[in-house]
Amino acid sequence: MPDLPQLLLFMAAGWLLNLTPGPDVLYIVSTSLRGGARAGMVAALGIFAGCFVHVAIATVGLGALLAASATAFLVVKFIGAAYLLWMGVRLLRASGPGWSPAAAPAEPDLGRVFRRGFLTNVLNPKVALFFLAFLPQFIAPDASHKALAFLALGVLFSVNALPVTLGYAWLAAWAARRVQTMRRAMHWLDRAAGLLFIGFGLRLALADHPAR
């Protein structure tokens, strides 16, 4: 494991990286806007659970296979891209509830929210490749148990990200409750989120293998 200064740098870098908007953040925010803070936090927990899948995959070396094998990368990439595109189309076709200022967010199926958050994260091969690229920088070359250190850092990164993702959920729900114009615009926010998911899906589908 790194020493304390390196560990603090690792945690700070993790917070900054998780503040950067991407498919995970977009899913959390759009879920909070539609279903409230509880739904957004469940979405964040689904994404949190998905991170552990990537940590486990990278720890046992399958993440390295994605980095080395163009075929494996393509298979996972297109599955993930198809899922993001499906999410985007679903949001574009969503029929919003009545947008009166006093309307409360509709309570969604929390199990479904969790599963979709989980899949949004798991079906993005770039998350596994990110762990492979980012975590080794904080493992000493002469470490005797590199796999264990990798696993520990991966778990720490995922736990460290949770306050950020939960914060996104709470802030989005707070804004939805208090800003009347946002409530009236939620129908269009769904469309914007749908277009962004489609954009993320297309970008993932067109991404080159990292080895190229």
Secondary structure, 3 states (H helix, E strand, C coil): CCCHHHHHHHHHHHHHHHHCCCHHHHHHHHHHHHHCHHHHHHHHHHHHHHHHHHHHHHHHCHHHHHHHCHHHHHHHHHHHHHHHHHHHHHHHHCCCCCCCCCCCCCCCCHHHHHHHHHHHHHCCHHHHHHHHHHHHHHCCCCCCCHHHHHHHHHHHHHHHHHHHHHHHHHHHHHHHHHCHHHHHHHHHHHHHHHHHHHHHHHHHHHCCCCCC
